């Protein structure tokens, strides 16, 4: 009788221990706070071990027990499959969900999408790259202002941690892939067209005007080139202290300054592109539309470009459309 009583007590003890263990397991599997849906971002660095990851999770109050997290990962046999990356987690997630994200590598993408519009110059590209945290402001422009025109306008995905050189090379290689070889003269004209016209036909006609004036030895008299030259001159003079905003350059004052980009004073094309052109402007630069036009002007709202064959006609249109 006493033997039966002993085994009954033993069974009860074992059952009690099992219930306690099961309760502990359930407790440690539960979310730290199921009502807390706020999100936290943690970083699992490359080479971090299971103990390191458990410590990071515990410090951020995302698991109930560091030891239990380690035991759980070992129990499911995934200790060698933990992935580095940045993870968005919550105190409201149960431990298996936290573990599955890290085991499955469900980290935030390290890629950053950047849209570079057609006609952007190096300062504008620099500011956009800095805005999304890929570079420190000024890094790109300081290094590549002499390579204006070679960075293809497009939508890119850059990885965080890429060097400025890697970013520039990606854009240059994209230019070669999309546009092929583009001669310097075509590239310069295309950059001017980006600033002077919007529509494809207008680009072709403006390209024709530029060709006509070059053949006749006339000054191009393109404001955008003058403005860019003013920006570049000040940028170099200040030892690249800050990016230049072409929209803030006083055109009238700049017209009086002689320089390589002043197409009111110097014949021919400016010495380098003034922006980074897209395919449409490159096509127009390669294939100017033949005409008798030597002049053009944009209406004040930019909706139309008015072309003229003679200086007298151009003066008349300036008065009619611009009140000048």
Secondary structure, DSSP 4 states (H G I P E B T S, - for coil): -HHHHHHHHHHHHHHHHHHHHHHHHHHHHS-S-TT---EEEEEE-TT--HHHHHHHHHHTT-SS-HHHHHHHHHHTT-TT----EEEEEETTS-HHHHHHHHHTT-PPP-EEEEE--TT--HHHHHHHHHHTTSS-TTHHHHHHGGGTT-S--SEEEEETT--HHHHHHHHHHHHHHHH----HHHHHHHHHHHHH--SHHHHHHHHHHHHHHHHHT-----HHHHHHHHHHHHHHHTTS-S---GGGS-HHHHHTS--TT-TTTS-S--SS-SS---HHHHHHHHSPPP-S--EEEE-TTSS-EEEESSHHHHHHHIIIII--
